[in-house]
Amino acid sequence: MTSPQPAGPPRVPANDLRPQYATIRAEIDAAIAAVLERGWYVLGPEVEAFEAEFAAYCGAAHGVGVGSGTEALHLALLACGVGPGDEVITVAHTAVPTINAISLTGARPVFVDVDPRTYTMDPAAAAAAITPRTRVLLPVHLYGHPADMAPLRDLARRHGLRLLEDAAQAHGTAYRGARTGTLGDLAAFSFYPTKNLGAYGDGGMVVTDDAALAEQVRLLRNYGQTDRYHHQIEGLNSRLDELQAAVLRVKLRHLDAWTAARRERAARYTATLRRAQAPTEAPWAHHVYHLYVVRVPRRDAVQRALAQAGIGTLIHYPLPAHLQPAYAYLGLGRGSLPTTERLADEILSLPLYPELPLEQVDEVAQTLERVLSTEY
């Protein structure tokens, strides 16, 4: 599925990373220069410090920096002992890297439908999908809104399963007052540049209160080494580098202010929108609005009309994972996950980033309302 845009960049982009760098340029440049002057680029003091600082931010005891959000999930699953013949229950309404991480272990992804209000894992559907081969529940805190973790924790406890949070879009998100990263056995974060806390390249982290799980991830990320050239287990190479850690340490100091700016812009959208279905923030949730996702009729036509008005939008995600050719072997056809499939036809991500001018928020909302009122 394609989403036509006019020639050239839109007047109001869906996202723009440049203004953020401009506001913290001096801090970022100094942090990078310090790493270059030190000449230590892999698993050094910046990574160690950022691991401790980000874990503390989440309220967790341990953080292990890795090469990407996908690898954070992959290594977390391996640390939980997941392998061929096992099953991991997750959702199809997510970025495909969630599913890639499961496949990399040799396990089978098992898709369940999502709650129509929060767009996150439906606990009742997860319960119905458990088999003797299930090892892990993998809910996704999608768009910056947490999954309903209490029933999922109870479910995992009753069946002896691990509970792994996909927190790639959920830096600072909270559930009943507790931040993501502390809601399951362990959590996987991404620091891809567009994330709420984004590096200037790839990066990820596994966060946990379990010292044994943290140590297993540390071994796995660095060839299984205990000491140089001494390998306790088979591992791989997935390490957050010093430059990215230095950048992320600077950005972490600004994260709460950026989250407040996102929430302000989201509230402004919600106050204006009447014909589009605005996102839900459950009473037990603190939404950090990684994305502001609305539901509209005839979504593709609406997206084209906004593009013609100079407004950039995105779709997260137009084709659910269970309908992707890569996962045809799972045997799930259209109609198997009705809520997920309906969302894929209706969702539209509006422009949202902390530096987005408020007048442009108003312009987007008013234009969307006008499109919906005149054409539908």
Secondary structure, DSSP 8 states (H G I E B T S, - for coil): ------SS--SB-S--SHHHHHHHHHHHHHHHHHHHHHT--BSSHHHHHHHHHHHHHHT-SEEEEES-HHHHHHHHHHHTT--TT-EEEEESSS-THHHHHHHHTT-EEEEE-B-TTT-SB-HHHHHHH--TTEEEE--B-GGG----HHHHHHHHHHHT-EEEEE-TT-TT-EETTEETTSSSSEEEEE--TTSSS--SS--EEEEES-HHHHHHHHHHHBTTEEETTEESS---B---BHHHHHHHHHHHTTHHHHHHHHHHHHHHHHHH-SSSB-----TTEE---SSEEEE-TTHHHHHHHHHHTTB--B-S-SS-GGGSGGGGGG---TTSSHHHHHHHHHEEEE---TT--HHHHHHHHHHHHHHHHHH-
